Amino acid sequence: MTMLLKNKFTIGFLGFGEVASTLSKGLLEQGVAVSTCLEGRSQRSVERAKSTGVGLVDSLDELVESSDILLSVVVPTEAISVAAEVGESFDGLYVDLNNISPCTVKEAFKHITNGKTVDGAIMGGIKNGLKTPIIASGEYAEDFAELNQYGMNIEVIGSEPGQASALKMLRSAYTKGVSALLFETLYPAYKMGVDDVLLRYLSQTEGSHFQEASISRLKSSALHAQRRAQEMGEVHQFLSQYEDPVITPATKEFFHNLLNEIGQIKEKPADYREIFDKIAKKDDHKPRVSKGNNK
């Protein structure tokens, strides 16, 4: 009998950003006990956790002790250090859902000496909640997939740790590269006052959903520029094992530059032109107010 077939079990979230908040809401609605530790977390994370209604514990040790499943959803640079803090004291199911390379996943798992580790990857925007596709690999991936009976959308794609994170890296190489290219092509059009026209004509070749998806990419890239710069570092590390990547390091540099130009923002912009306005001001250019359609 697997762990998830117990009458009661608790899921603990390591980190409490957008992913943890969104998944927690769905799991709580399914009657699953969810908790997190806010020790050392930002005020924004504290407020988000309190508003979600998850159980709050005072320390990481208490979270480890009280959880049957731990989901690691931190920024890429913290994935190993968080696993090291958990260490040998956890003997439940430890799932790494961070956007990190297979090498980093395996390094993190070295610290979970008594737990059952799963390499997981979120394959889409978390806005779809529990229905967001998640892939998993490793010896205990099937155990993690039992959460599907509580509304999650987990697909086991292999028995080896690193397989799921590798697919996530390859997806990120494409999606983040496209986002960088959108900025590079739309910003000059914005400066010339024809960005809405460019989007309209691109939609004729790329499909009816292109404009809406592109605007969403622009806004999301601005909000998560710092995290995506870190993620692209992981992608570059991974791809360098197989080829000499050119676009990936350029994309990483783009997100670093974007962060320098607009700074760390707390909320997704309502209008993608707000981002371009910030860039234009940084370049000492007068921002333009467009009358084109904005979705």
N, C-alpha and C positions, 0 to 999 in steps of 0.2 A: 504494500500500500504506500503510495507516494505521499509526500508531505502535504500537498494541496488538497488531499481528500479528507483531511481532518475537518471536524465540524467547525472549528474556529482557527483562524490563522491571521497573522498580522504582517502587513507590508510596511517596511520602513524605507523612506526616501533619504538618500545621501545627497544633499543639495536640494534647494527648493526654488527653482526658477520656473519659467513658463511650462516646461515639460512636466515637472513634478506636480505643479499646480493643476494643470489640465487633466492629467491621468488620475490624480487624487480625487478630483470631483466626480469623475466617472465611476471610480471604484467605490467611493463612499455611497453613491446612488445604488450600487449593486450589493450593498450591505457588507462590503469588505472593510475590515479594520485597517486604518492607515495612520501612520505616525511619522514624525520627523524630529530632528534635533536642530535647534536654531543657534546653538552655541557657535559664536564666531561668524555668524551670517549677517548680511547687510540688513538695514532697517526695512528696505523694500521686501526682502525675503521674509522677514518677520511678519510684516503686515499682510503679505500674500498668504502665508500659512494660516494666520489667525482667521482671515476672511474665508478661507477654504473650509475650515472646520476640522482639520486633521488633528490627531492627538499630538500634543507637544511634550517632549521630554527634556530634561535639563542637561543631559550630557550624551556624548557619542556612545559611551559605555552602556548607558541605559537603553539607547536605541538598539544597539547590537544585542543586548540581553533579551529585549522584549520582541524582537522581530524574527519571523520565520523566513522571510524573504527580504533581501536588501537590494534596492534598485539604485545604482550609482548614476546620477544625472548632474554632473558638475561640469565646469569648464574643462577643456582638454588638459590644461596645465596642472589640474588638481587630481586627475584620475589615479595616478600612481600613489600620490601622498595620502589620498583618502583611503585607498585599499590598504596602505601600510598602517594607517591608524586603526582600521578594523582588525587587521592581522589575524592571528590564530584563534582569537577568542570567539569567532563566529563559526558555527557549524551548520548553518542553514544554506539557503540558495542565494548566491551572490551573482547578480546580473549587472554587467557593465553595459550601459546604454549610451556611453559617451561617443562623440565623434572623433575617434582616435584610430591610429594605425594598428594592424595586427601585432606588431612588435610591442607597442605600448600596452595593448590589452594583455599580452602574455607576461609582460613585466609586472603589471598590476596584479595579475593572478598569482604570481609567486608569493605574494604576501598573504593570500587567503589559503593557508595551509590545511585548515580543517573544514572549510566550507566547500560547497558544490558550486562550481563556477559556470557561468553561461556568458557567451559572447553575443551581445544583442545590438541591433542597429535600427533606429527609427528611419523609415524610408518614406518620408513625406512630411508635410506641414502638420504640426501637432494640433492645429485648429479643429481637426476632425475627431479629437478626443480619443476614446478607447478604440474607435474604428480606424485610427491611423495605422497603416501597415508597419509591423515590426518583424524583422527576421532574426533568427537565432541559430547559433551553432554551438557544438560542444556536447560532451557526454550527457549533460543534464538538461539539454535544451528542451526535451520533451516534457520535463517537469515544469519548466517555465510556461510552455504552451498550454498547460492545463488552465491557465488564467483565461483562456478563451471562453471557458464556461461562465466567466464573469464579465463578458462583453468585450474582451480584448481581441486584437486581430494579429495573432502571432503565427508566423510560418517558420517551421524548422527547415533549414536549408542544408544542413550538414552536421557531421559528428565531430568536427575539428574546431577548436577555438581559433579564431582568426578569419574564418570564412565569412562570417557575417560582417565583421568590421571591414574586411577587404572590399566587399560589395558597396558598403557605405562610402568608403574612400573613393571608389570609382564613380559613384553617383555624384558625390560632392565635387569631384574634378570637373564634371560636366556642368552641374547646376550653378556652381559658384563662378565658373568661367563664363557662362552665359550672362550671369548678373553683371559681371565686370564689363562685358562687351556691350550690354545695354547702356550702362553709364557712359561708356566711351563714345557710343554713337548718338545717344539722345541729347547729351549735354550740348554739343555744338548746334544741334537742331533747336534746342531751347534758346540758346544765345541768339539765334537768327529768327526766332519767333515762329518756327514751323514744326515744333516737336509733335503737336497733335496731328499734323498732316503726315509726318513720317510714320507715326504709330498706325495711322489709318491705312497707309499703303503697305506697310509691313504685314498688317493683318490680312491683307488680300492674298499674300503668299504663304503666311505662316498659320492661318486659321482664325476662325471667328473669336476664339478665346485668347488670342495672343495679347491684345491690348490690356485686358484685365489682368492677365497673368504677369505681364511685364511691369505694370505699375505696382502690383503687389511685390514683385521681386525688388524693385527699387526701394520701396518703403522698408521692407524687411532687411535689406542689405544695410541700410543706414542705421536701423535700430540695433543690429547685431554685428556691426563692423568689427569690433574687437574680437568677439568669439570666432568669427569667420576667418579672420587673419590667423588665429591660432589653429583653427581646423585645417586651413590650407598648408600650414607648416607640417601637420601630420600627413596630409595627402602627398606633399612633396617627398617626405621621407619614405613613404610607401612606394610611390611610383619610381623612385630612384633605384629601387632594387631590380627593376625590370627594363628601364629605359632612361634616357637623358631628357627629362621633361622640360618643355619650353614654356607652354602656356600656364602650367600650374604655378611656377615661381612668380610669373608676372601677375597672376591673379592674387597671390599672397601679398605682393607688393602693393597692388591696387587697394586692397582692403586696409593695409597699414596707412596708405596715403589718404584714403577716405576718412579714416578715423582722425588723422591729423587735421584734415580740412574742416570737418563738421563737429568734431568732439564727440564725447560719449553722450548720447541722448537717451532719455528715460521712456519716452513714449513714441509709438510709431507715428510718423507724420500723417496728417489728414490728406495732404496734397504732395505728390512727389516733387512738385516744383519748389516746395519749401527747402528740400535738400539742395537743389540746384541754386536757389537763392543764397544759401549759406556758402556754397562753393564760390559763387560769383562775388560775394562780399569779401571773402578771403582773398580773392584775386584782385580786389580793389575795382571791381566792375559794378555798375549799377544794375540791380536785379530787374528783370522784366516781369510784368504781370501779363500772363497769357489769357486770352479769352477762349481758348480751345476747350474741348470737352475734357473733363477729368473724372475718371471713375475710381 
